[in-house]
Amino acid sequence: MITTRVREAALRLSDAPTYLYDLPALRDHASAVRQALPGVELYYAVKANPDTELLKTLAEYVDGFEVSSGGEHAHVSALFPGEPGKPLALGGPGKTDAELRLPCHRLHVESPNELRRLLATGREADVLLRLNPDLPVEGAALTMSGPFGMDEAGVRECLPLFTDRVRLRGLHSHLASGLDAPRLLRLAARLLDTEYDEVNLGGGMAVSYAAPESRFDWAAYGAGLAALRRAGQRVRIEPGRALTAYCGYYVTRVVDVKRVRGEAYAIVLGGTHHLRTPVTKGHDQPFTVLPTGDGPALRDEPVTVVGQLCTPKDVFARKIGTPLRVGDTVVFEMAGAYAWNISHHDFLMHPKPGFHYLRD
Ligand SMILES: Cc1ncc(COP(=O)(O)O)c(C=O)c1O
């Protein structure tokens, strides 16, 4: 379901495909998230969507930004120049020496060797050690096991290396994507039960593409964290997807409909080289059809919605019972996170989408 504001804007768009961002909706959502988290520092994980307008909108509600590369660091620093700017937490596996030299509020160190290289730069830094603890993570869309961060032995190896210039501030952990509030709180209970005075609990708040109306329970999460946090402990989180997914739309148009060996297909302008999310997550991207078409139609049969790419993987949604006709406008929802910025834009050299922003 899309709002009247988005529907009217989508109908006014003359160029398809186009990304449409609802900035007032993002503002309302970010403000509600902020209010639900008293006493918790809120950073936005820029990797979810580094769009400049989104970052400027979020800046008012977040305490800082989590960046995971020199590129994200440069992008955000240029957007919020001057002292003190917006605090940055710099993370990511495999940092180069140049990245280890970048100024930041917190540096998330991923391994003992990375810490040694940081020390060798001679810079000052405030460090969180990224811990990848052996905790059970059920119900996640993606678990961050493997090369991320270090185990308890890695942390122990790091402890004697700190100096008065490279200071240990606490722990950072990002264990999984797609967890609901009770599951995240169970993990938080374990991670906050530590002698460290500062803990970054990461992101990973659940976003359901199958049931867009069911949202992460920020109020329960905020209340839970308030109960778990001990006096004097500094707690930070860095959500990405659950902040920006809902404010983005990919608006396109049906260019052809057909049946191939009994299977019905609607082909839309553009494709998953613009909106890769359904391919990476293997889901049906939710969408709304605006009946602007007057061409051939598919009705009363399941339709698979595909893009213009020459690959069978270019599928937005499979066997959906929505009537579609050539010329109809298709508004893909939940396209505000891990969408355009993770897509392979140049494959097949189709035109790039437009970008349109609702501002009030
Ligand atoms: C270290 C770290 N923090 C935060 C995030 C944001 O996660 P999400 O977008 O699921 O909230 C990620 C995502 O991969 C991450 O790797």
PDBQT file of the ligand as one rigid body, heavy atoms in Angstrom, charges set to zero:
ROOT
HETATM    1  C1  LIG A 401      28.975  -3.419  10.916  1.00  0.00    +0.000 C 
HETATM    2  C2  LIG A 401      27.589  -3.158  10.420  1.00  0.00    +0.000 A 
HETATM    3  N1  LIG A 401      26.813  -2.277  11.075  1.00  0.00    +0.000 NA
HETATM    4  C3  LIG A 401      25.551  -1.995  10.670  1.00  0.00    +0.000 A 
HETATM    5  C4  LIG A 401      25.018  -2.611   9.558  1.00  0.00    +0.000 A 
HETATM    6  C5  LIG A 401      23.621  -2.260   9.146  1.00  0.00    +0.000 C 
HETATM    7  O1  LIG A 401      22.801  -3.363   9.178  1.00  0.00    +0.000 OA
HETATM    8  P1  LIG A 401      21.234  -3.206   8.836  1.00  0.00    +0.000 P 
HETATM    9  O2  LIG A 401      21.157  -2.450   7.569  1.00  0.00    +0.000 OA
HETATM   10  O3  LIG A 401      20.740  -4.613   8.718  1.00  0.00    +0.000 OA
HETATM   11  O4  LIG A 401      20.616  -2.464   9.976  1.00  0.00    +0.000 OA
HETATM   12  C6  LIG A 401      25.781  -3.556   8.846  1.00  0.00    +0.000 A 
HETATM   13  C7  LIG A 401      25.241  -4.258   7.683  1.00  0.00    +0.000 C 
HETATM   14  O5  LIG A 401      25.822  -5.110   7.092  1.00  0.00    +0.000 OA
HETATM   15  C8  LIG A 401      27.108  -3.832   9.288  1.00  0.00    +0.000 A 
HETATM   16  O6  LIG A 401      27.884  -4.707   8.656  1.00  0.00    +0.000 OA
ENDROOT
TORSDOF 0
